Amino acid sequence: MSSPLVKTTLAAFVVGVLSLACAPWARADSFSFDLASNNLSVARSVGTVTVNDTGANQVTVTITMNAGFSIKLPGGDIAFSRVSGLSAGSASSVTATSGTDTFSGLSFQQFFSGKNISQFGTFAFDYANVKGAPHGVVSSDSLTFVLTAPGLMANQFTGVALHFCTASGTNCGPDTGFASNGPLVAVPEPGTLSLLGTGLVGLAGLVRRSIRG
């Protein structure tokens, strides 16, 4: 015959197993985007953007630039594609790092939806113009911030683009450009557009003549 202690222990074990079985399944994903394309003809990746699930309805974005490049802060852009539900208030805990220096308490001063980023196309959301760093700090080697929105998960992010500088550290320069994990969107030359317009006009004339005939 089982003792009361054994019965109590067994009951506690069963309750624990049932609690685990009934608990909602927690999913934590991490996605990295290689900034391998840019509009400055740089022949290598300029950095990596990682999006991690770090809580319910919350992801943490970490941008790490490769040697020789930095993230433009004032006037810069960080854009995301395919994700939904973000707003200006979604971003928090913006922190920049360059070498051994860390700049916390930063913030995005601008927010756009459906913004075209150079030759990479239109992105769903764009956070821009980072403010709050000490005077003279206009770029950083890395940037971290949290995004919070209903139902937000890392696997919703399919593309990123950002404004970068062709020098490491806090001084940006000598050049700035845009980089993305996706390819450049082909933009027709002005001459090509002119020829296309002429061809369409000619085609319209042929259609009119055939209808009248």
C-alpha positions as MATLAB code, in Angstrom:
seq = 'MSSPLVKTTLAAFVVGVLSLACAPWARADSFSFDLASNNLSVARSVGTVTVNDTGANQVTVTITMNAGFSIKLPGGDIAFSRVSGLSAGSASSVTATSGTDTFSGLSFQQFFSGKNISQFGTFAFDYANVKGAPHGVVSSDSLTFVLTAPGLMANQFTGVALHFCTASGTNCGPDTGFASNGPLVAVPEPGTLSLLGTGLVGLAGLVRRSIRG';
ca = [
       0.000    0.000    0.000;
       1.415    3.375   -1.072;
       2.347    5.875    1.614;
       0.760    9.361    1.656;
       4.182   10.863    0.736;
       4.458    8.711   -2.403;
       0.912    9.619   -3.434;
       1.573   13.337   -2.929;
       4.827   13.183   -4.907;
       3.165   11.273   -7.739;
       0.271   13.747   -7.868;
       2.690   16.687   -8.024;
       4.599   14.996  -10.860;
       1.403   14.416  -12.873;
       0.313   18.023  -12.380;
       3.719   19.244  -13.539;
       3.645   17.108  -16.686;
       0.112   18.259  -17.531;
       1.135   21.901  -17.003;
       4.014   21.539  -19.432;
       1.795   19.803  -21.977;
      -0.844   22.515  -21.795;
       1.560   25.476  -21.814;
       1.751   27.452  -25.060;
       4.689   26.518  -27.263;
       7.389   29.181  -27.075;
       9.169   29.825  -30.364;
      12.457   31.705  -30.616;
      13.975   32.343  -34.026;
      17.013   34.236  -35.246;
      17.521   35.469  -38.805;
      20.642   37.111  -40.243;
      20.806   39.240  -43.381;
      24.115   39.751  -45.149;
      24.449   43.287  -46.551;
      26.095   41.995  -49.709;
      24.583   44.508  -52.182;
      25.248   48.238  -52.258;
      25.002   51.209  -54.612;
      28.667   52.244  -54.288;
      30.110   49.265  -56.211;
      31.826   47.967  -53.054;
      32.809   44.425  -53.967;
      32.215   42.860  -50.535;
      29.660   42.680  -47.753;
      29.537   45.811  -45.598;
      27.882   44.160  -42.587;
      25.198   41.920  -41.103;
      21.732   42.561  -39.654;
      20.406   39.982  -37.168;
      16.796   39.846  -35.960;
      16.131   37.758  -32.832;
      12.898   36.822  -31.063;
      13.507   38.144  -27.543;
      10.021   38.196  -26.044;
       6.310   38.056  -26.754;
       5.553   40.435  -29.649;
       9.174   41.603  -29.532;
      12.377   41.271  -31.540;
      15.862   42.700  -31.101;
      17.685   44.037  -34.148;
      21.490   44.000  -34.109;
      23.481   45.621  -36.909;
      27.185   44.793  -37.053;
      29.305   46.512  -39.688;
      32.420   44.938  -41.173;
      35.817   46.628  -40.861;
      35.983   49.763  -42.969;
      32.266   50.573  -42.733;
      29.875   52.173  -40.228;
      26.174   52.962  -39.818;
      25.129   56.527  -40.585;
      23.268   57.950  -37.577;
      21.896   61.501  -38.186;
      20.169   61.376  -41.550;
      20.574   57.624  -41.831;
      17.933   54.985  -42.657;
      17.239   51.416  -41.505;
      14.429   49.813  -43.512;
      12.598   46.461  -43.326;
      10.494   44.580  -45.870;
       7.512   42.201  -45.566;
       7.029   42.742  -41.818;
       3.738   44.350  -40.707;
       2.304   46.326  -37.798;
       5.300   48.499  -36.938;
       4.910   52.139  -35.909;
       7.135   55.015  -34.844;
       6.667   53.942  -31.216;
       7.726   50.351  -31.867;
      11.442   51.136  -31.539;
      13.127   51.404  -28.145;
      16.454   50.803  -26.354;
      18.493   52.221  -29.245;
      22.201   51.780  -28.491;
      25.261   52.406  -30.678;
      28.787   51.076  -30.192;
      32.124   52.075  -31.715;
      35.256   50.411  -30.365;
      35.038   50.553  -26.578;
      32.528   53.419  -26.575;
      28.806   52.744  -26.090;
      26.131   55.380  -26.694;
      22.766   54.528  -25.138;
      19.529   56.455  -24.903;
      19.452   57.182  -28.636;
      16.214   57.489  -30.619;
      14.897   57.508  -34.172;
      13.567   60.955  -35.017;
      11.740   59.907  -38.190;
       9.543   57.023  -39.306;
       8.259   56.190  -42.785;
       6.073   53.501  -44.311;
       6.338   52.412  -47.924;
       9.650   54.206  -48.480;
      11.840   53.730  -51.538;
      15.467   53.084  -50.610;
      17.828   54.049  -53.420;
      17.832   51.296  -56.065;
      16.651   48.532  -53.740;
      12.927   49.189  -54.093;
      10.209   50.061  -51.596;
      10.420   48.832  -47.999;
       7.451   48.436  -45.651;
       8.937   50.457  -42.778;
      11.899   52.781  -42.374;
      13.423   54.117  -39.146;
      15.603   57.154  -39.782;
      17.731   59.938  -38.342;
      19.244   58.599  -35.099;
      19.730   61.353  -32.504;
      21.183   61.550  -29.018;
      24.844   60.644  -29.515;
      27.549   63.001  -28.206;
      28.534   65.967  -30.381;
      30.713   64.832  -33.275;
      29.436   61.231  -33.304;
      27.742   60.777  -36.668;
      28.208   57.023  -37.249;
      28.837   53.796  -35.341;
      30.264   50.332  -35.901;
      27.163   48.625  -34.503;
      23.595   49.469  -33.515;
      21.073   47.569  -31.418;
      17.399   48.315  -30.807;
      14.168   46.589  -29.818;
      11.004   46.505  -31.941;
       7.654   45.729  -30.304;
       4.307   45.221  -32.083;
       1.309   42.864  -31.824;
       2.224   39.426  -33.167;
       5.738   40.522  -34.160;
       8.201   37.690  -34.805;
      11.645   37.468  -36.381;
      10.475   35.174  -39.181;
       8.339   37.994  -40.620;
      11.436   39.932  -41.725;
      12.552   39.123  -45.269;
      14.731   42.071  -46.216;
      16.684   45.013  -44.841;
      18.447   48.089  -46.165;
      20.472   50.783  -44.440;
      22.479   53.954  -44.963;
      26.200   53.321  -44.431;
      29.548   55.126  -44.449;
      32.788   53.927  -46.035;
      34.858   54.255  -42.855;
      34.735   52.614  -39.439;
      34.142   54.583  -36.254;
      32.191   57.686  -35.341;
      33.189   60.115  -38.105;
      31.435   58.548  -41.129;
      32.975   59.454  -44.541;
      34.548   59.591  -46.941;
      31.478   58.352  -48.871;
      27.960   57.260  -47.940;
      25.644   54.855  -49.695;
      22.905   52.275  -49.209;
      23.338   48.532  -48.649;
      20.850   45.662  -48.592;
      20.630   41.894  -48.466;
      18.766   41.960  -51.796;
      19.914   42.783  -55.326;
      19.744   46.210  -56.896;
      16.551   46.952  -58.802;
      17.270   47.647  -62.458;
      16.614   51.295  -63.308;
      16.291   52.030  -67.076;
      18.644   54.632  -68.524;
      16.957   57.884  -69.694;
      17.713   56.941  -73.301;
      16.056   53.561  -72.794;
      12.961   55.222  -71.346;
      12.822   57.555  -74.367;
      13.021   54.650  -76.799;
      10.344   52.790  -74.849;
       8.040   55.823  -75.030;
       8.609   56.184  -78.784;
       7.859   52.504  -79.301;
       4.613   52.725  -77.339;
       3.491   55.752  -79.378;
       4.207   53.895  -82.599;
       2.355   50.807  -81.378;
      -0.667   52.936  -80.474;
      -0.695   54.380  -84.008;
      -0.670   50.903  -85.552;
      -3.552   49.819  -83.305;
      -5.621   52.865  -84.368;
      -5.026   52.220  -88.072;
      -5.971   48.566  -87.745;
      -9.205   49.480  -85.934;
     -10.168   52.060  -88.590;
      -9.327   49.664  -91.374;
];
